[in-house]
Amino acid sequence: MSLLHRYPVPIPLSPTRHHKRLPCQRLHLFTTKSRPSFALPSLSTPLFRHPFRCSSMSVQEDTPTSQLQDSLLQSRAYWVNKSLIAWNVDIEDGSYFLYASKCASLAVTVDGIQGYDVKIKLKRAGGPLPANVLEKFPHIQDYGAFELPSALDAKTLLKCQLAIAIFRPDGRCCDATGLQLPGVLDELFAYAGPLGAVFSEEAISLYLWAPTAQIVRAFLYREPLGGDPFEIVPLEEVEGVWTAKGPKDWEGCYYVYEVCVYHWTTLQVEKCYANDPYSRGLSSDGWRTLLVNLNSEALKPEEWDKLADEKPHIKSFADISIYELHIRDFSANDGTVPPDVRGGYEAFTLQESAGVQHLKKLSDAGITHVHLLPTYQFAGVDDEKEKWKFVDVKKLEILPPDSDEQQFQITAIQNEDGYNWGYNPVLWGVPKGSYASNPNGPSRTLQFRKMVQALNKIGLRVVMDVVYNHLHASGPFDENSVLDKIVPGYYLRRNADGFIEHSTCINNTASEHFMVERLIVDDLLCWAVDYKVDGFRFDLMGHIMKRTMLKAKAALHGLSKERDGVDGSCVYIYGEGWDFGEVAKNGRGINACQFNLCGTGIGSFNDRVRDAILGGSPFGHPLQQGFATGLYLQQGNGHDHGTQAKEKLMLALSKDHIQVGMAANLRDYVFTNHEGNEVKGSEVLTYDGSPVGYALCPTETVNYVSAHDNETLFDIVSLKTPMSISVDERCRMNHLATSTIALSQGVPFFHCGDELLRSKSLDRDSYNSGDWFNRLDFTYNDNNWGVGLPPKEKNEKNWPLIKPRLADPSFKPQRSNILAAVDNFLNLLRIRYSSPLFRLKTANAIQERVRFLNTGPSQIPGVIAMSMEDGHEGVPGLTQLDPIYSYIALVINSCPSEVSFASPALRAKALQLHPVQVMSTDEVVKTSSFEASSGCLTIPARTTSVFVEPRND
């Protein structure tokens, strides 16, 4: 589950119904365990059966028999390369052995390990683990190293159940464990050749990377569901890659792999049934992989191959602005969309629908990219719409706005309706079937492409939300498990005991492993080349290695229109750079967190500016106020912020954080803080002592106040502000927060509906709250406030705060409020794109041109004044960027009253209110004024005013 904050906590995913494609059986290959049918390795070192004596140990002296018997359930040793095993145990002069059983017959007793086919004596190596091992596995830097015989046939042993054991001098076994294999698998089997289904004019070839598998077969079907396979094809292995070749008429058929492999979770050789990890098509709910050729002309919309030349032009990533949108939200409630198209890909192709008309307005005003929440094959929503359950909306509509009945009915069916955000990855490389008119066959491919094409044609590039940090399922039996069936224990990150890490929610993936990294990069290239996606937002990007992100960026930017049909240099990458869990502080290698990404050009979300604008954090008290929500200036919301002096200081600190954010959160940007000292962005600290500024260039910062996670912007404002203020005032606060983001340097990011005063009835996590709590209305009649208490699971503790607000009719905006909010938002975009000074491309340009005026100990609380200067006569050294304006000043007044602010820097300037605001429907902003003789700006309450100096040179 995605979390837009620095310190996420796990969110439970929705349970799934458990069906079986085919029975997942344990495989017993042999009737006797003493005579395996495969060749044992030839060893020059004897297979010792009696350990020699030792005198001391750092392990437990007397290990209980029951503990020894259970020891193979753990994997505390690491086979890191062909010649070394790392294990954090040591007995001086102790004896260590590696055991292997192809039939998974190993058992541990105090007398040793029984049921093995091979027993190999290990040698204790002196000194630390090699540098290249520690670079890949820094969390085992203190482990001991154990050498394997040089003649060892490791490739054969890796198909077996493996264990390592240690013996005391008296010959008794005192510890044993299974092994984690990614290190040696990467060394021996890293592979760069074809994977998945490869189509040629004469044949179709299958390639599967499964170096630990014993047998692999492909079951081929004519139909997407049911029936018997028309052919069962054995695959042949060469160096860990299993292949088969079939006729061209396989195209359009379906297949499932049967993989016979030892699985560490069951301590058995299992017969697993799984889709191809490189699937490019699926039947409904991922029962089978579809053999689909993405280069087929039948799957290309008209003029698809010309789209690269018709995409909206982007001069620089600094020109980007992003609008985040969920595919189902976009049209599920849109009455201008035919019922059979609502909630899916095709709704974006309807040029006259209310939703598309709204997107056109945003595009015309300046939005450049639509960020789509996950669109790959995910769990939690059945692809077959006829299986969905629905509530009676008419009955819900007549219930009181603070009733708990709405959430009760919604949550009763929430795992059987058509709604989920989609952060439950099953297969990364296939469009989600529930958004297509037909989840079987190639419809999802064609319709996804039509969606991208339609958005591009109205001026919007498409960003795909990718979730490579975790998988929804693991193990040999779960219907949604794929990768962990193919190469068990490889794709998922495991802890020191060998169990899967779950800090990202569940089943953390391990991009530090070669073939995981390769799968991620290959998947990104598929979406960029075959679906012409224009950008990628990485969920919990900090759990991915920095090296992986750099490889992904290089691969994407290396695409060319001539060779690939894509201008890769225009693909923008950004994500959540939170640093937590097992990867924190580079615990698993240098990860893609905020501080590690500076200088890469990869963007990361700026939670500092969000928290300063709104107040507190998503995990603080819900009434904690911030710059835009009344801190110090609008008291009486029921929360104790401390003394007035403390509140005033908190406001001043928040303002410093915001100013760093408005300067693109640059690490080295120098400005005057609230104490009157010149400081860099990195010298301004958060509440936990972390630097606020971390970026080295503007496009490494994605500024936002609202996203799919947590409450909507309007809901946060409604929760944090005193109940006594009017809805009109809350609407102005909503706009104030949005204006701060829209007029900042860096890349602005907006959650769909912020401009509509969107409400989710104060739901703080609507990932599975159905269409009811996530409704959007692009006819501007309703913002969805007061549709019942939000779902109990995530909100019950706040119901006492929520209930009186929902019950109060004065909180609900009217249509006039919504229309004004839309107009004001469009005006902000028009202002941003009226001058390149709002979109400076380099850190140096920001330092030279951007100034903050209302600073130091004598500043007016709650007022941010920012100026941007262009090259003109009298300003040596500055080049001219803007042909229209030579100077811009903007003032953000969060005070509940009018403010006058004078600055010597503004004296004699010929400043005028921006033409967009002069023509605005907001009569309040039009009362803003400037007096040249004193350099004094007068700004109405809760208003952002922009002044410009037209060129006269």
ZAPA-523843 format. One record per residue (C-alpha): x, y, z; residue in three letters. Coordinates in pm, whole numbers, padded with zeros to 5 digits, always signed. Example, Ala and Ser with C-alpha at 12.3 -4.5 7.8 and 13.67 -1.06 7.14 Angstrom:
+01230-00450+00780ALA+01367-00106+00714SER
% end
This chain:
+00000+00000+00000MET+00133+00336-00094SER+00194+00588+00184LEU+00292+00947+00108LEU+00490+01024+00418HIS+00832+00958+00559ARG+00748+00707+00826TYR+00490+00467+00687PRO+00324+00195+00888VAL+00187-00122+00730PRO-00168-00111+00603ILE-00340-00450+00585PRO-00442-00543+00236LEU-00786-00666+00154SER-00827-01042+00193PRO-00865-01240-00123THR-01085-01536-00195ARG-00878-01849-00234HIS-00941-02057-00543HIS-00709-02303-00706LYS-00628-02299-01076ARG-00491-02651-01047LEU-00424-02840-00726PRO-00084-02739-00584CYS+00052-03076-00477GLN+00365-03177-00298ARG+00585-03365-00538LEU+00746-03690-00428HIS+00986-03782-00706LEU+01136-04090-00550PHE+01014-04395-00361THR+01348-04434-00188THR+01562-04159-00046LYS+01891-04345-00066SER+01922-04364-00444ARG+01848-04032-00610PRO+01813-04041-00987SER+02044-03747-01060PHE+02421-03740-01063ALA+02581-03641-00736LEU+02867-03392-00748PRO+03217-03521-00777SER+03433-03396-00491LEU+03804-03396-00436SER+03747-03337-00065THR+03621-03636+00138PRO+03263-03637+00266LEU+03340-03635+00637PHE+03087-03807+00858ARG+03248-03736+01197HIS+03333-03379+01300PRO+03660-03317+01476PHE+03677-03179+01827ARG+03685-02814+01935CYS+03725-02634+02265SER+03492-02332+02269SER+03187-02193+02098MET+02975-01882+02066SER+02652-02076+02017VAL+02421-02231+02271GLN+02588-02521+02459GLU+02280-02740+02485ASP+02030-02688+02207THR+01692-02856+02278PRO+01607-03140+02043THR+01276-02977+01944SER+01458-02657+01851GLN+01700-02851+01634LEU+01413-03027+01461GLN+01255-02691+01375ASP+01582-02526+01272SER+01536-02595+00901LEU+01224-02378+00903LEU+01470-02090+00919GLN+01733-01982+00668SER+01997-01802+00872ARG+02293-01878+00645ALA+02365-01713+00310TYR+02523-01887+00014TRP+02677-01565-00116VAL+02886-01689-00408ASN+03007-02016-00556LYS+03283-02058-00299SER+03146-01901+00022LEU+02864-01942+00270ILE+02810-01675+00537ALA+02667-01767+00878TRP+02667-01577+01205ASN+02785-01862+01425VAL+03128-01967+01539ASP+03283-02247+01736ILE+03655-02241+01773GLU+03788-02549+01593ASP+03426-02639+01519GLY+03304-02857+01235SER+03069-02731+00966TYR+02891-02927+00695PHE+02662-02853+00402LEU+02389-03109+00328TYR+02172-03157+00021ALA+01865-03365-00055SER+01694-03361-00391LYS+01380-03512-00241CYS+01369-03267+00052ALA+01430-03544+00308SER+01654-03358+00552LEU+01582-03392+00923ALA+01784-03264+01217VAL+01865-03447+01539THR+02135-03407+01802VAL+02327-03672+01614ASP+02330-03466+01299GLY+02131-03426+00981ILE+01962-03729+00834GLN+01819-03800+00489GLY+02085-03632+00282TYR+02217-03727-00060ASP+02533-03518-00025VAL+02736-03407+00276LYS+03017-03157+00222ILE+03274-03045+00476LYS+03322-02669+00497LEU+03636-02481+00590LYS+03623-02180+00821ARG+03772-01887+00628ALA+03974-01621+00802GLY+03901-01251+00776GLY+03583-01067+00677PRO+03357-01143+00386LEU+03481-01006+00049PRO+03404-00643-00032ALA+03178-00730-00327ASN+02971-00955-00100VAL+02935-00685+00164LEU+02837-00431-00098GLU+02547-00654-00197LYS+02464-00781+00152PHE+02572-00510+00399PRO+02344-00652+00669HIS+02568-00960+00708ILE+02896-00774+00747GLN+02970-00944+01082ASP+02900-01297+00960TYR+03168-01562+00939GLY+03275-01703+00603ALA+03284-02074+00523PHE+03463-02205+00216GLU+03321-02467-00017LEU+03537-02716-00212PRO+03653-02572-00543SER+03532-02877-00738ALA+03178-02848-00606LEU+02897-02878-00862ASP+02697-02594-00711ALA+02448-02570-00997LYS+02321-02920-00929THR+02306-02874-00554LEU+02098-02556-00587LEU+01805-02769-00703LYS+01803-02950-00368CYS+01691-02885-00016GLN+02000-02745+00152LEU+02110-02711+00512ALA+02423-02623+00700ILE+02507-02760+01045ALA+02765-02704+01314ILE+02903-02972+01547PHE+03066-02948+01888ARG+03383-03141+01973PRO+03182-03429+02117ASP+03022-03485+01778GLY+02681-03353+01873ARG+02495-03115+01641CYS+02433-02784+01817CYS+02285-02574+01537ASP+02154-02608+01184ALA+01969-02393+00938THR+01856-02359+00579GLY+02025-02128+00330LEU+01931-01810+00145GLN+02049-01846-00216LEU+02023-01514-00408PRO+02396-01442-00391GLY+02510-01765-00552VAL+02215-01766-00794LEU+02317-01422-00917ASP+02677-01528-00962GLU+02602-01852-01146LEU+02279-01776-01329PHE+02254-01402-01401ALA+02100-01394-01745TYR+02047-01127-02009ALA+01879-01328-02286GLY+01513-01350-02390PRO+01242-01424-02134LEU+00870-01478-02167GLY+00703-01563-02497ALA+00901-01462-02805VAL+00715-01445-03138PHE+00874-01501-03476SER+00719-01551-03819GLU+00742-01929-03789GLU+00716-02012-03420ALA+00661-01909-03059ILE+00935-01976-02807SER+00898-01982-02430LEU+01178-01883-02194TYR+01160-01914-01816LEU+01438-01832-01568TRP+01408-02099-01298ALA+01755-02225-01197PRO+01635-02409-00884THR+01353-02596-01062ALA+01380-02970-01118GLN+01112-03003-01385ILE+00914-02740-01580VAL+00619-02806-01808ARG+00381-02573-01991ALA+00010-02660-01993PHE-00154-02509-02302LEU-00525-02430-02331TYR-00755-02307-02605ARG-00987-02132-02360GLU-00922-01876-02087PRO-01102-02083-01822LEU-01191-02447-01773GLY-01125-02743-01996GLY-00824-02968-02028ASP-00492-02864-02179PRO-00465-02947-02548PHE-00092-02999-02502GLU+00155-03041-02217ILE+00500-02934-02324VAL+00816-03017-02127PRO+01073-02738-02118LEU+01444-02806-02143GLU+01701-02632-01925GLU+02027-02467-02021VAL+02210-02277-01747GLU+01897-02213-01542GLY+01676-02103-01833VAL+01399-02340-01941TRP+01285-02325-02303THR+01030-02474-02538ALA+00936-02401-02897LYS+00591-02429-03048GLY+00400-02349-03366PRO+00273-02006-03459LYS-00086-02118-03403ASP-00023-02113-03028TRP-00088-01739-03056GLU-00414-01654-02885GLY-00397-01961-02664CYS-00327-01967-02292TYR-00068-02145-02080TYR+00030-02212-01720VAL+00367-02332-01600TYR+00401-02636-01379GLU+00722-02592-01182VAL+00857-02874-00966CYS+01083-02704-00716VAL+01196-02721-00356TYR+01009-02456-00159HIS+01167-02327+00159TRP+00833-02244+00323THR+00709-02605+00325THR+01045-02790+00332LEU+00910-02997+00044GLN+00955-03029-00329VAL+00631-02877-00455GLU+00445-02893-00782LYS+00355-02527-00832CYS+00129-02380-01099TYR+00209-02026-01201ALA+00179-01771-01477ASN+00479-01655-01671ASP+00655-01373-01479PRO+00694-01204-01819TYR+00325-01239-01906SER+00200-00979-02151ARG-00158-01102-02148GLY-00387-01289-01910LEU-00724-01450-01880SER-00961-01305-01621SER-00816-01287-01269ASP-00487-01416-01398GLY-00586-01781-01419TRP-00372-01830-01729ARG-00115-01642-01937THR-00233-01531-02280LEU+00005-01580-02569LEU-00033-01230-02710VAL+00196-01060-02959ASN+00203-00692-02864LEU+00340-00609-03210ASN+00029-00741-03379SER-00139-00479-03598GLU-00477-00594-03466ALA-00384-00465-03122LEU-00284-00118-03237LYS-00534+00169-03242PRO-00545+00366-03562GLU-00226+00575-03604GLU-00074+00415-03294TRP+00271+00399-03452ASP+00260+00776-03511LYS+00186+00863-03150LEU+00548+00937-03060ALA+00541+01230-03302ASP+00204+01355-03175GLU+00267+01354-02802LYS+00233+01683-02613PRO+00562+01868-02627HIS+00772+01895-02311ILE+01074+02124-02329LYS+01200+02041-01984SER+01099+01832-01684PHE+01076+02166-01501ALA+00764+02234-01709ASP+00581+01931-01572ILE+00275+01948-01349SER+00102+01628-01240ILE-00262+01539-01177TYR-00313+01212-00987GLU-00616+01006-01086LEU-00768+00663-01021HIS-00911+00498-01332ILE-01232+00384-01166ARG-01286+00712-00980ASP-01266+00901-01308PHE-01588+00770-01459SER-01767+00532-01222ALA-02004+00810-01115ASN-02015+01000-01447ASP-02368+00997-01589GLY-02238+01130-01920THR-02053+00799-01973VAL-02244+00489-02091PRO-02290+00242-01803PRO-02092-00038-01970ASP-01788+00190-02008VAL-01787+00353-01665ARG-01488+00282-01446GLY-01264+00157-01725GLY-01008+00244-01989TYR-01257+00334-02260GLU-01411+00619-02059ALA-01103+00828-02140PHE-01179+00805-02511THR-01520+00976-02483LEU-01437+01331-02581GLN-01767+01484-02473GLU-01801+01325-02128SER-01797+01549-01822ALA-01474+01393-01702GLY-01287+01434-02029VAL-01414+01790-02064GLN-01273+01861-01720HIS-00937+01710-01817LEU-00935+01931-02126LYS-00977+02238-01906LYS-00685+02126-01690LEU-00471+02056-01995SER-00553+02390-02154ASP-00461+02567-01830ALA-00128+02389-01793GLY-00147+02038-01643ILE+00096+01823-01842THR+00072+01473-01693HIS-00204+01249-01563VAL-00074+01007-01301HIS-00286+00690-01304LEU-00301+00482-00988LEU-00198+00119-01046PRO-00316-00023-01376THR-00127-00356-01386TYR-00288-00686-01282GLN-00360-00655-00910PHE-00555-00855-00653ALA-00860-00743-00460GLY-01096-00679-00753VAL-01246-00960-00958ASP-01189-00907-01330ASP-01532-01052-01409GLU-01777-00771-01343LYS-02078-01002-01316GLU-01932-01128-00987LYS-01927-00784-00826TRP-02162-00693-00545LYS-02328-00353-00514PHE-02503-00149-00248VAL-02836+00022-00297ASP-02717+00378-00356VAL-03066+00525-00327LYS-03097+00387+00026LYS-02758+00526+00121LEU-02845+00870-00013GLU-03132+00919+00233ILE-02926+00827+00539LEU-02801+01103+00774PRO-02460+01253+00684PRO-02308+01131+01013ASP-02461+00783+01011SER-02248+00470+01047ASP-02482+00269+00824GLU-02319+00377+00497GLN-01977+00248+00597GLN-02130-00071+00735PHE-02291-00153+00403GLN-01986-00054+00199ILE-01739-00255+00408THR-01970-00557+00409ALA-01897-00603+00036ILE-01567-00416+00001GLN-01375-00726-00105ASN-01640-00829-00356GLU-01713-00499-00529ASP-01528-00338-00819GLY-01314-00102-00613TYR-00954-00104-00493ASN-00667+00135-00548TRP-00455-00151-00679GLY-00146-00158-00458TYR-00172-00539-00449ASN+00061-00643-00733PRO+00019-00985-00891VAL+00177-00938-01235LEU+00346-00611-01321TRP+00347-00640-01700GLY-00022-00679-01791VAL-00303-00416-01780PRO-00566-00484-01514LYS-00856-00688-01650GLY-01135-00525-01448SER-01082-00196-01632TYR-01134-00362-01972ALA-01465-00443-02140SER-01352-00806-02161ASN-01083-00936-01921PRO-01014-01235-02149ASN-00832-01205-02477GLY-00644-00894-02589PRO-00909-00628-02508SER-00718-00491-02212ARG-00412-00428-02430THR-00603-00249-02704LEU-00813-00042-02465GLN-00517+00063-02250PHE-00345+00187-02564ARG-00656+00378-02669LYS-00664+00542-02327MET-00302+00659-02356VAL-00363+00783-02708GLN-00679+00970-02609ALA-00510+01143-02317LEU-00213+01238-02530ASN-00444+01388-02791LYS-00597+01629-02538ILE-00249+01741-02435GLY-00186+01511-02139LEU+00102+01273-02099ARG+00044+00956-01895VAL+00228+00850-01580VAL+00190+00494-01455MET+00200+00418-01083ASP+00433+00117-01045VAL+00460-00093-00731VAL+00784-00289-00748TYR+00851-00281-00374ASN+00620-00567-00281HIS+00397-00845-00412LEU+00050-00935-00294HIS+00121-01304-00241ALA+00398-01556-00186SER+00441-01927-00124GLY+00359-02232-00337PRO-00019-02236-00295PHE-00164-01883-00311ASP-00345-01820-00640GLU-00187-01474-00662ASN+00167-01596-00603SER+00380-01604-00916VAL+00745-01518-00864LEU+00782-01710-00539ASP+00657-02024-00714LYS+00909-01995-00996ILE+01226-01935-00790VAL+01127-01969-00424PRO+01306-01737-00186GLY+01478-01534-00457TYR+01248-01248-00553TYR+01148-01154-00198LEU+01365-00985+00062ARG+01418-01197+00372ARG+01534-01117+00723ASN+01821-01270+00921ALA+01609-01573+01009ASP+01504-01624+00649GLY+01148-01499+00677PHE+01000-01250+00431ILE+01026-00883+00520GLU+00689-00706+00536HIS+00778-00341+00607SER+00616-00222+00283THR+00291-00398+00380CYS+00367-00753+00271ILE+00616-00957+00069ASN+00893-00700+00013ASN+01079-00754-00313THR+01457-00746-00339ALA+01582-00530-00625SER+01937-00585-00502GLU+01911-00928-00666HIS+02013-00927-01031PHE+01708-01089-01188MET+01466-00887-00975VAL+01632-00571-01097GLU+01624-00701-01451ARG+01253-00782-01427LEU+01179-00429-01305ILE+01376-00266-01586VAL+01229-00498-01850ASP+00880-00425-01724ASP+00933-00049-01740LEU+01062-00080-02096LEU+00754-00280-02192CYS+00519-00010-02062TRP+00725+00267-02225ALA+00770+00099-02564VAL+00460-00117-02605ASP+00213+00113-02428TYR+00391+00447-02481LYS+00362+00545-02115VAL+00531+00880-02054ASP+00643+00854-01694GLY+00657+00634-01386PHE+00576+00701-01024ARG+00744+00448-00792PHE+00550+00341-00487ASP+00775+00324-00177LEU+01074+00392-00399MET+01304+00396-00095GLY+01269+00017-00077HIS+01425-00009-00423ILE+01799+00018-00464MET+01942+00340-00607LYS+02137+00133-00858ARG+01811-00013-00989THR+01659+00330-01028MET+01962+00456-01216LEU+01957+00152-01446LYS+01588+00209-01508ALA+01642+00575-01587LYS+01932+00498-01822ALA+01734+00228-02002ALA+01428+00452-02044LEU+01623+00758-02149HIS+01812+00543-02398GLY+01495+00478-02598LEU+01471+00659-02931SER+01186+00732-03168LYS+01379+00591-03461GLU+01459+00255-03300ARG+01189+00212-03034ASP+00909+00446-03135GLY+00958+00637-02810VAL+01154+00946-02713ASP+01293+00813-02387GLY+01447+01145-02291SER+01095+01271-02215CYS+01009+00992-01966VAL+00996+01139-01614TYR+01062+00924-01307ILE+00965+01007-00949TYR+00847+00832-00637GLY+00824+00799-00263GLU+01174+00828-00120GLY+01088+00730+00237TRP+01369+00565+00430ASP+01238+00306+00675PHE+01224-00064+00750GLY+01508-00301+00674GLU+01647-00071+00402VAL+01678+00234+00630ALA+02021+00397+00644LYS+02137+00182+00351ASN+02075-00137+00547GLY+02044-00347+00229ARG+02262-00133+00004GLY+02231+00225-00114ILE+01858+00269-00151ASN+01653+00519-00348ALA+01557+00741-00056CYS+01533+01120-00070GLN+01887+01189+00048PHE+02050+00926-00175ASN+01878+01047-00492LEU+02014+01401-00500CYS+02199+01459-00824GLY+02021+01178-01012THR+01742+01386-01163GLY+01488+01141-01021ILE+01205+01315-00836GLY+01083+01238-00486SER+00779+01357-00295PHE+00841+01647-00058ASN+00659+01563+00264ASP+00825+01858+00442ARG+00625+02118+00255VAL+00306+01913+00291ARG+00339+01887+00669ASP+00431+02253+00712ALA+00134+02374+00506ILE-00124+02143+00663LEU+00020+02092+01011GLY+00162+01794+01197GLY+00194+01477+00994SER-00036+01193+00887PRO+00053+01024+01217PHE+00021+01323+01446GLY-00288+01455+01614HIS-00554+01515+01347PRO-00625+01866+01482LEU-00263+01983+01465GLN-00271+02300+01255GLN-00023+02430+01003GLY+00047+02740+00794PHE-00268+02715+00581ALA-00500+02566+00842THR-00491+02839+01107GLY-00186+02770+01325LEU-00147+03061+01574TYR-00375+03280+01361LEU-00706+03094+01387GLN-00733+02942+01732GLN-01021+02752+01883GLY-01012+02417+01704ASN-00993+02229+02034GLY-00630+02123+02017HIS-00368+02241+02265ASP-00075+02367+02060HIS+00097+02514+02365GLY+00146+02878+02456THR+00092+03155+02203GLN+00467+03208+02194ALA+00517+02841+02108LYS+00248+02856+01839GLU+00408+03165+01690LYS+00744+02986+01677LEU+00582+02679+01522MET+00429+02900+01254LEU+00764+03067+01184ALA+00936+02728+01156LEU+00662+02601+00925SER+00710+02905+00709LYS+01085+02834+00681ASP+01006+02479+00569HIS+00761+02607+00310ILE+01007+02862+00175GLN+01267+02589+00126VAL+01001+02387-00053GLY+00902+02681-00271MET+01268+02705-00371ALA+01241+02344-00497ALA+01358+02202-00165ASN+01716+02259-00274LEU+01985+02143-00037ARG+02211+02441-00099ASP+01956+02721-00149TYR+02047+03011+00083VAL+01782+03234+00238PHE+01716+03425+00561THR+01533+03218+00821ASN+01293+03333+01095HIS+01585+03416+01325GLU+01746+03644+01068GLY+02031+03404+00985ASN+02138+03310+00636GLU+02098+02933+00610VAL+02096+02663+00347LYS+01795+02444+00286GLY+01982+02152+00438SER+02045+02352+00755GLU+01673+02393+00820VAL+01569+02087+01021LEU+01247+01894+01065THR+01103+01798+01403TYR+01317+01482+01405ASP+01637+01662+01310GLY+01642+01568+00943SER+01733+01833+00685PRO+01439+01991+00505VAL+01629+02058+00181GLY+01773+01756+00002TYR+01750+01815-00375ALA+02028+01930-00606LEU+01804+02029-00897CYS+01441+02148-00916PRO+01301+01839-01086THR+01417+01619-00799GLU+01140+01773-00585THR+00773+01686-00624VAL+00578+01932-00409ASN+00231+01835-00288TYR-00019+01878-00007VAL-00264+01606-00102SER-00257+01264-00268ALA-00460+00946-00272HIS-00327+00857+00074ASP-00472+01022+00383ASN-00764+01266+00382GLU-00837+01487+00083THR-00720+01846+00107LEU-01070+01979+00173PHE-01127+01714+00441ASP-00799+01798+00616ILE-00887+02167+00616VAL-01236+02087+00747SER-01093+01872+01024LEU-00816+02102+01143LYS-00998+02434+01140THR-01233+02561+01415PRO-01592+02452+01367MET-01704+02812+01401SER-01557+02939+01074ILE-01760+02941+00752SER-01736+02705+00458VAL-01630+03001+00245ASP-01327+03048+00469GLU-01241+02678+00444ARG-01263+02701+00066CYS-01014+02989+00071ARG-00779+02782+00289MET-00809+02495+00042ASN-00711+02731-00238HIS-00431+02886-00033LEU-00269+02545+00020ALA-00303+02457-00348THR-00163+02794-00456SER+00152+02736-00252THR+00219+02419-00447ILE+00116+02559-00785ALA+00348+02860-00762LEU+00654+02684-00618SER+00970+02590-00801GLN+01001+02217-00865GLY+00733+01981-00995VAL+00381+02045-00857PRO+00158+01746-00788PHE-00220+01762-00735PHE-00464+01498-00621HIS-00766+01465-00846CYS-01050+01658-00688GLY-00847+01911-00491ASP-00978+02163-00741GLU-01336+02040-00681LEU-01317+02064-00301LEU-01332+01684-00312ARG-01435+01506+00006SER-01427+01143+00106LYS-01643+01215+00410SER-01319+01248+00614LEU-01195+00897+00525ASP-00821+00888+00590ARG-00754+00577+00379ASP-01008+00508+00107SER-00810+00235-00073TYR-01096-00010-00032ASN-01387+00221+00055SER-01578+00163-00264GLY-01724+00406-00514ASP-01941+00560-00242TRP-01665+00729-00042PHE-01445+00789-00348ASN-01709+00952-00571ARG-01614+01234-00805LEU-01859+01472-00971ASP-01724+01649-01279PHE-02056+01827-01323THR-01956+02033-01016TYR-02283+01974-00831ASN-02150+01791-00526ASP-01816+01738-00353ASN-01920+01416-00166ASN-01906+01571+00181TRP-02127+01416+00447GLY-02200+01076+00297VAL-02170+00897+00630GLY-01904+00821+00886LEU-01598+00686+00705PRO-01512+00315+00736PRO-01456+00196+01088LYS-01128+00012+01030GLU-00910+00320+00977LYS-01127+00598+01117ASN-01315+00482+01425GLU-01080+00644+01674LYS-01153+00980+01508ASN-01528+00935+01481TRP-01588+01161+01784PRO-01415+01443+01590LEU-01569+01351+01258ILE-01930+01301+01356LYS-02020+01659+01462PRO-01853+01801+01152ARG-02041+01575+00914LEU-02366+01647+01099ALA-02325+02023+01063ASP-02483+02130+00730PRO-02275+02448+00722SER-01963+02242+00641PHE-02092+02130+00302LYS-01987+02347+00007PRO-02247+02467-00239GLN-02219+02443-00616ARG-02103+02806-00621SER-01812+02713-00394ASN-01712+02425-00620ILE-01731+02637-00936LEU-01519+02907-00773ALA-01264+02647-00663ALA-01236+02512-01017VAL-01190+02862-01161ASP-00931+02953-00902ASN-00735+02633-00965PHE-00734+02687-01341LEU-00612+03041-01280ASN-00323+02915-01069LEU-00216+02692-01356LEU-00248+02977-01604ARG-00030+03195-01382ILE+00233+02920-01345ARG+00256+02882-01720TYR+00245+03254-01793SER+00613+03289-01710SER+00919+03060-01717PRO+01023+03225-01390LEU+00785+02986-01210PHE+00962+02691-01372ARG+01334+02754-01338LEU+01545+02464-01460LYS+01856+02477-01243THR+01951+02525-00880ALA+02175+02813-00981ASN+01889+02992-01156ALA+01674+02962-00842ILE+01948+03092-00617GLN+02009+03389-00848GLU+01647+03485-00912ARG+01427+03374-00621VAL+01413+03578-00299ARG+01197+03569+00012PHE+01116+03912+00147LEU+00917+03877+00470ASN+01188+03707+00676THR+01379+03741+01002GLY+01253+03808+01355PRO+01042+04109+01253SER+00843+03923+00988GLN+00466+03940+00971ILE+00341+03598+01093PRO+00153+03392+00838GLY+00276+03581+00532VAL+00513+03448+00265ILE+00644+03699+00013ALA+00850+03560-00275MET+01001+03748-00567SER+01146+03626-00895MET+01366+03851-01103GLU+01443+03820-01471ASP+01727+03975-01665GLY+01659+04335-01756HIS+01828+04671-01761GLU+01992+04750-01429GLY+02038+04386-01324VAL+02378+04272-01447PRO+02451+03904-01493GLY+02096+03778-01533LEU+01988+03653-01872THR+01638+03722-01997GLN+01402+03424-01975LEU+01061+03591-01983ASP+00967+03807-02284PRO+00669+03958-02099ILE+00758+04014-01734TYR+01083+04138-01582SER+00985+04084-01219TYR+00723+03882-01031ILE+00621+03909-00667ALA+00370+03683-00497LEU+00233+03704-00147VAL+00059+03422+00038ILE-00147+03562+00323ASN-00276+03287+00555SER-00408+03541+00806CYS-00784+03573+00866PRO-00754+03946+00795SER-00605+04178+00535GLU-00230+04234+00556VAL-00007+04513+00427SER+00355+04427+00367PHE+00624+04674+00259ALA+00969+04588+00130SER+01250+04817+00013PRO+01317+04567-00266ALA+00980+04654-00419LEU+01008+05034-00413ARG+00974+05202-00750ALA+00870+04874-00910LYS+00591+04898-01166ALA+00400+04605-01021LEU+00049+04521-01131GLN-00187+04245-01026LEU-00143+03954-01263HIS-00382+03982-01561PRO-00523+03636-01482VAL-00625+03753-01136GLN-00759+04081-01272VAL-00995+03875-01487MET-01071+03627-01210SER-01419+03547-01082THR-01270+03582-00733ASP-01369+03935-00636GLU-01156+03918-00321VAL-00819+03880-00495VAL-00903+04179-00715LYS-00882+04405-00409THR-00508+04332-00379SER-00303+04646-00434SER+00051+04781-00459PHE+00200+05122-00372GLU+00523+05184-00561ALA+00651+05471-00345SER+00662+05258-00030SER+00694+04916-00192GLY+00382+04815+00000CYS+00158+04524-00102LEU-00187+04490+00047THR-00332+04139+00037ILE-00682+04028+00141PRO-00737+03760+00404ALA-00648+03403+00310ARG-00543+03501-00039THR-00250+03443-00269THR-00185+03746-00489SER+00061+03760-00778VAL+00205+04088-00904PHE+00402+04129-01224VAL+00618+04401-01373GLU+00564+04417-01750PRO+00875+04473-01958ARG+00951+04819-02084ASN+01300+04746-02216ASP
% end
